[in-house]
Amino acid sequence: MTTLIRYSDKNYFGTVYLSKQKIFRKFTDSKNCLSLIKSEYEGQLWYSKMLNSKSPFPKDFFFRNGQKYVDTLAIEGKKINFWSSLEKNYVYVENIIDHYAKIWPKKNHVPCHGDLTLENIIFFNNKSPRFIDWEHFNILGEEWGFDLAYLLVSTITMPSKAKELNMIPSKELYIFENLWKKFVSINNE
């Protein structure tokens, strides 16, 4: 069993990997963090429905021993290095844009993941993205493409921050500009 603990507003919120069952369990014993668990569950349900599949989202939503938790079957796949350059991650980001365009309904307001970064995406069979970590899900949503804009901005700013650069390299800006144009063209379809 592997334990990853996160805190939110000085309240207890954590994730545990149950290796025998191949399940990730997000849990809390705090009333203040209960909304994160509920959002995780609702986001997984919504996404599963949009993918037209039952697996790997979500296994169950339980109340036991005063704790609320949600279990999710582990996804076999590749995790992309969040801190790598956009040049290195370009193909993956392009794939994510296409995936989003297929899954999210084309309406003004759509459900929102709320924290869509490369850190929260696994590439199933090394090519098909699957969005994870739905604790900031909002069913009432945002404008179509909000999550993609957040993703794109994070892909160019986070690697630069990691290198403590004052400027983003021109090659990275060029790649970002091309991805942004793709995003805008899909948004205008």
Secondary structure as UniProt FT lines:
FT   STRAND          2..8
FT   TURN            9..10
FT   STRAND          11..18
FT   TURN            19..22
FT   STRAND          23..28
FT   HELIX           31..33
FT   HELIX           34..51
FT   STRAND          60..64
FT   TURN            65..66
FT   STRAND          67..73
FT   STRAND          77..79
FT   TURN            82..83
FT   HELIX           86..103
FT   STRAND          109..112
FT   HELIX           118..120
FT   STRAND          121..124
FT   TURN            125..127
FT   STRAND          128..131
FT   TURN            135..136
FT   STRAND          138..143
FT   TURN            144..145
FT   HELIX           146..162
FT   TURN            163..164
FT   HELIX           170..187
//
